[in-house]
Amino acid sequence: MPYISIAVIVIFVYIVFFKSKKGNSILPKSSKESYQTIDDKFNAERKEKQQRIDRILEKINDKGVASLTPQEKALLDEYSNTN
């Protein structure tokens, strides 16, 4: 009989602390930007950089090269040298 009580308690603790209604852990994450792997982090940084480059290229298309700030020119130059 005590083994059944212990099993019920263990199952209850597991359900309450490790499972939510969605099936995910309910324990708090350290931040929203926590990456699962090094590849995930690399891909997220790459995507962010590509979005910045795309915004610069759209600005060039709309207003011309003369409208770029020195920082935007440097970023564009850096990107063109690495790719």
C-alpha positions, 0 to 999 in steps of 0.5 A: 500500500505505501508503494502505491501512495509513493507512486501517486505522489511521484506522478502528481509532482511530475504532472504539476512541475514538468508538464503544462496543459500544452505539453511543454515544461512550465518551468520558466525559461531564462529568456525568449532568445535562448537558443537550442543549439549553436546552429540555431544561434548562427542562423538567427544572427545570419537572418538578422544581418540579412534583414539589416542588409535588405533594409539598406538595399531598399533604402538605396532603391528608394532614395539612392546611395547618397542617402546612406549613413557612414554606418550603413555604408560600412555594413554594406562594405563589410557584407560585400567583402565577406560574401 
